[in-house]
Amino acid sequence: MESNNLNNNCNDIVAEAIEQSKSINWSGFVSRVKESRRVLLTAHRRPDGDCLGSELAMFHILTRLGKEVRILNHHPLPPTLVFLDPLRKITGLEQLNGEMSEWLSTVDLIIILDTSVWSQLGDMGQIIRESKAIKLVLDHHESWDDLGAERFVDSTAEATGIIVIRAADALGVELNYDIAFSIFVAIATDTGWFAYSSVNSGTYRTVARLIDAGVKSSMVYKLIFEQESLGRVRLVGRTLSNVESFFDGKLMCAKVLLDDIKISGADNSETEGLASMILKIKDSQVSLLITELDDGDFKLSFRSRNEIDCNKIARQFAGGGHKRAAGATVKLSFEETKKQAIKAIENALDQSVEDVQKT
């Protein structure tokens, strides 16, 4: 009797997930996938857990359908997320060789995950532009460019991983451990371990499906949050020590320069999460992290916990993202970058006050 009840509950959860997936019309996606033979998966620069988890989940989904699939990103797999890809399916452009280049010329489908913006694709943008393959986008961000792709986007989704599991349902692919584990990491990292306001009851019902497929949440937590390098811990200390307060504590701003990373002994990818960390300061409303990149550009990371729209701020710098979290890359000096970013946030704070006064 217990077994029957469990099966009925599982069936109900899957049925509900399929119903939710109807917010996107999946018929075109299913047709394109079924018609394809060789599929390239790619995503944004400086890949995070949602980006990589979504790619790997899609890799396993398409492989189960008999497709020949490869993953190629601008940047390679960061050391902090090596546990996601033990078989090294993810390749960075720095590893591109003649065999891979030849394979790229035969691709008939490209799926872009977790971004819809040219600037975030880095040098993969040129490969996508030159390819004659059909292009699809699976994303949950509000900002988007015309990538010459069919879009399968839901900006209300908590993570791109949520959209990938809906794609699996639309394709009729049953979840196995590899798919479930990758999606769990995608959702967990993009929701701050289920702490962000994007999380809802549906999030937990999806997570229940992943656990039913064999994922152990305690193990995932340890892999994500309890494997800090000494360099990362030292980098956190250096970053927190240079936090500046603006506008009566409403804005907290910090910087990470290449020298900070070098002196700390950290990897460039280990700046992830610092923008959210400084937003924990009491009474702050917005955080800004300015990170120096290898090529001399600066990455702006905006976070907010009120009505300030980070996506609107980031779009002023040709970036984008979500209302509560967004970013952009600029080619200015550090001082000019900082000046313009702080001014944009000041204008957003002033606008927020005006909006409140009108209501």
Protein Blocks (a to p, Z undefined) as FASTA:
>chain_A
ZZmmmmmmmmmmmmmmmmmmmmpcfklmmmmmmmpmbdcddddehiafklmmmmmmmmmm
mmmnopacddddfbdcdfklmmmmmnopaccfklpcfklmmmmmmpcbdcdehiabfkln
mmmlmmmmmpcbdcddddfbfbdcdehiacdddfkbfbfklmmmmmmmmnopacdfklmm
mmmmmmmmmnogoiafkbcfklmmmmmmmmmnopafklmmmmmmmmccfklmmmmmmmmm
mccceehhlaccddddfklmmmnopafklmgoklmmmmmpghiabdcdddddfkopacdd
dddfbfbdfklmmmmnopacdfkbccddddddfklmmmmmmmmmmmmmmmmmmmmmmZZ
